[in-house]
C-alpha cells in the first residue's frame, strides 16, 4: 500500500474511528467522506481531460514512465554524460576558443614609482 499502511492498519483505524465517532454520527461522516472522494475523483478526471484537450493527440503518445522523477539517478546521468563521445559546442566554449585564438596586445609595464591612470567609471 502507500505510506506503509496495510489493510490491517486501515481496518484498525476504521474501527477506532467508528468507536470514537459513535453510531449516531457515523452515517453522516461516511456520507461526507463519500462526497469528498467523489469530488476528488471528478477533479482529477477534469484535470486529465483538460490536459488532453490542451496537449492534443500528443497526450496519448507521452511516455509518462520516462518522466517519473524517481527514476533519475544522478550517478547514472553523470556517468552517461562523461562516457558520451560526441562533443557539444556551447556559447561559452566558442567564446573561450575565440579568446584563445586572438593575439594578446602587448602593454608596456609601468616604470617604478609611476601610478596607473585613474578610471572614474570603474567600480
Beta strands, then each sheet from edge to edge (+ up, - down):
end
